[in-house]
Amino acid sequence: MKKVILITGISSGFGKEMARVLVEKGHTVYGTIRSKCDVAEGVKTIYMELADGESIKKAISHIHDIEGHIDVLINNAGMHSGGPIEDSPEDVFRKQMDINFHGWVNTIKNVVPFMRKQNSGLIINISSIGALTGLPFQGVYTSAKFAIEGLSYALRLELKQFNIHVVVVNPGDFKTRNVETREISVADNSVYKKQFKKSLAIIEKEEGNGKDPEILANKIARIIEKKNPKYRYLVGSFIQKSAVCFKRIMPERIFTHLISKYYGM
Ligand SMILES: NC(=O)c1ccc[n+]([C@@H]2O[C@H](COP(=O)([O-])OP(=O)(O)OC[C@H]3O[C@@H](n4cnc5c(N)ncnc54)[C@H](OP(=O)(O)O)[C@@H]3O)[C@@H](O)[C@H]2O)c1
């Protein structure tokens, strides 16, 4: 069945690919942007800034006014702060949470009343494998993703009665603009400088060799077609998905040792 889908952040990366794939499948796709950009033919763009609650409200009611319903919300847009926690100022944490957490909460809160009234809907939150394993020097970013995990779990329980499904997708490393736009905080005299440089090189190498975002977009298209989607989907390399499994079954001490070694610490 063809659906009305809202995707946040379609100027690049996952958002851009999801919009392209879903419009090709015949869905009506609205994608949020903040400035003029190239999008696939047929995708409808709409302005939304996640740090601006009014723009979120305006965009969502505009789509509902035109379409009369919103079937799928894909929370995708976000930014990425990196660096040692001790070196990351409070405003860096606040900005990360404002965009990647409060912006998503706001979007969800504006869409849910419409989905509730139509007694159907699907909310897909793009989390991260890092939100299940933890990653060194990605504490600012993963804190927001961990928050999304907690939010999604509660939301899923609350919305079940209204026939609204909540799905969490945890990607591993994919080649997107994420690598170029990461905002880094590291003090000039940082005690973590050497370790951070080493870990960041490993992280960036993995991201650079990351999978094609089209893989994730195709997965999302299949999830949308399911009548009863699972709660969680891991999308990434074998080793990234295995890390989640190891974290679940290994004693925490051993897992911490392995992940520290992996990131050159
Ligand atoms: N790439 C990976 O390996 C990976 C792995 C796990 C999870 N993820 C998650 O996947 C999602 C998409 O990331 P991506 O890798 O595709 O990165 P990306 O290519 O940098 O795309 C990010 C998108 O978010 C938008 N955005 C950023 N800040 C915004 C704001 N304040 N308000 C509205 N839109 C904003 C950007 O729009 P502008 O062009 O206007 O900046 C862009 O469209 C994110 O939630 C990310 O955390 C990515």
Ligand as a Chemical Component Dictionary entry (heavy atoms), coordinates in Angstrom:
data_LIG
# 
_chem_comp.id                   LIG 
_chem_comp.type                 NON-POLYMER 
_chem_comp.pdbx_formal_charge   0 
_chem_comp.three_letter_code    LIG 
# 
loop_
_chem_comp_atom.comp_id 
_chem_comp_atom.atom_id 
_chem_comp_atom.alt_atom_id 
_chem_comp_atom.type_symbol 
_chem_comp_atom.charge 
_chem_comp_atom.model_Cartn_x 
_chem_comp_atom.model_Cartn_y 
_chem_comp_atom.model_Cartn_z 
_chem_comp_atom.pdbx_ordinal 
LIG N1  N1  N 0  26.452 7.494  8.818  1  
LIG C1  C1  C 0  26.549 6.621  9.766  2  
LIG O1  O1  O 0  27.477 5.795  9.772  3  
LIG C2  C2  C 0  25.500 6.570  10.854 4  
LIG C3  C3  C 0  25.573 5.518  11.766 5  
LIG C4  C4  C 0  24.609 5.436  12.769 6  
LIG C5  C5  C 0  23.592 6.364  12.830 7  
LIG N2  N2  N 1  23.562 7.405  11.940 8  
LIG C6  C6  C 0  22.454 8.361  12.068 9  
LIG O2  O2  O 0  21.805 8.511  10.832 10 
LIG C7  C7  C 0  21.166 9.780  10.759 11 
LIG C8  C8  C 0  21.507 10.443 9.441  12 
LIG O3  O3  O 0  22.884 10.739 9.408  13 
LIG P1  P1  P 0  23.795 10.657 8.105  14 
LIG O4  O4  O 0  24.915 9.757  8.421  15 
LIG O5  O5  O -1 22.972 10.439 6.911  16 
LIG O6  O6  O 0  24.421 12.139 8.149  17 
LIG P2  P2  P 0  24.361 13.368 7.150  18 
LIG O7  O7  O 0  24.683 12.941 5.758  19 
LIG O8  O8  O 0  25.240 14.392 7.794  20 
LIG O9  O9  O 0  22.838 13.859 7.196  21 
LIG C9  C9  C 0  22.318 14.548 8.289  22 
LIG C10 C10 C 0  21.026 15.234 7.895  23 
LIG O10 O10 O 0  20.482 15.865 9.049  24 
LIG C11 C11 C 0  20.190 17.233 8.738  25 
LIG N3  N3  N 0  20.338 18.082 9.921  26 
LIG C12 C12 C 0  21.453 18.272 10.669 27 
LIG N4  N4  N 0  21.192 19.131 11.668 28 
LIG C13 C13 C 0  19.888 19.511 11.533 29 
LIG C14 C14 C 0  19.038 20.393 12.252 30 
LIG N5  N5  N 0  19.480 21.105 13.303 31 
LIG N6  N6  N 0  17.756 20.527 11.847 32 
LIG C15 C15 C 0  17.284 19.852 10.772 33 
LIG N7  N7  N 0  18.048 19.014 10.037 34 
LIG C16 C16 C 0  19.340 18.845 10.424 35 
LIG C17 C17 C 0  21.211 17.605 7.667  36 
LIG O11 O11 O 0  20.754 18.742 6.966  37 
LIG P3  P3  P 0  21.722 19.982 6.550  38 
LIG O12 O12 O 0  22.236 19.658 5.169  39 
LIG O13 O13 O 0  20.824 21.154 6.558  40 
LIG O14 O14 O 0  22.808 20.073 7.563  41 
LIG C18 C18 C 0  21.212 16.326 6.829  42 
LIG O15 O15 O 0  20.126 16.323 5.948  43 
LIG C19 C19 C 0  21.619 10.555 11.991 44 
LIG O16 O16 O 0  20.631 10.497 12.994 45 
LIG C20 C20 C 0  22.870 9.784  12.418 46 
LIG O17 O17 O 0  23.133 9.935  13.780 47 
LIG C21 C21 C 0  24.495 7.525  10.954 48 
# 
loop_
_chem_comp_bond.comp_id 
_chem_comp_bond.atom_id_1 
_chem_comp_bond.atom_id_2 
_chem_comp_bond.value_order 
_chem_comp_bond.pdbx_ordinal 
LIG N1  C1  SING 1  
LIG C1  O1  DOUB 2  
LIG C1  C2  SING 3  
LIG C2  C3  SING 4  
LIG C2  C21 DOUB 5  
LIG C3  C4  DOUB 6  
LIG C4  C5  SING 7  
LIG C5  N2  DOUB 8  
LIG N2  C6  SING 9  
LIG N2  C21 SING 10 
LIG C6  O2  SING 11 
LIG C6  C20 SING 12 
LIG O2  C7  SING 13 
LIG C7  C8  SING 14 
LIG C7  C19 SING 15 
LIG C8  O3  SING 16 
LIG O3  P1  SING 17 
LIG P1  O4  DOUB 18 
LIG P1  O5  SING 19 
LIG P1  O6  SING 20 
LIG O6  P2  SING 21 
LIG P2  O7  DOUB 22 
LIG P2  O8  SING 23 
LIG P2  O9  SING 24 
LIG O9  C9  SING 25 
LIG C9  C10 SING 26 
LIG C10 O10 SING 27 
LIG C10 C18 SING 28 
LIG O10 C11 SING 29 
LIG C11 N3  SING 30 
LIG C11 C17 SING 31 
LIG N3  C12 SING 32 
LIG N3  C16 SING 33 
LIG C12 N4  DOUB 34 
LIG N4  C13 SING 35 
LIG C13 C14 SING 36 
LIG C13 C16 DOUB 37 
LIG C14 N5  SING 38 
LIG C14 N6  DOUB 39 
LIG N6  C15 SING 40 
LIG C15 N7  DOUB 41 
LIG N7  C16 SING 42 
LIG C17 O11 SING 43 
LIG C17 C18 SING 44 
LIG O11 P3  SING 45 
LIG P3  O12 DOUB 46 
LIG P3  O13 SING 47 
LIG P3  O14 SING 48 
LIG C18 O15 SING 49 
LIG C19 O16 SING 50 
LIG C19 C20 SING 51 
LIG C20 O17 SING 52 
# 
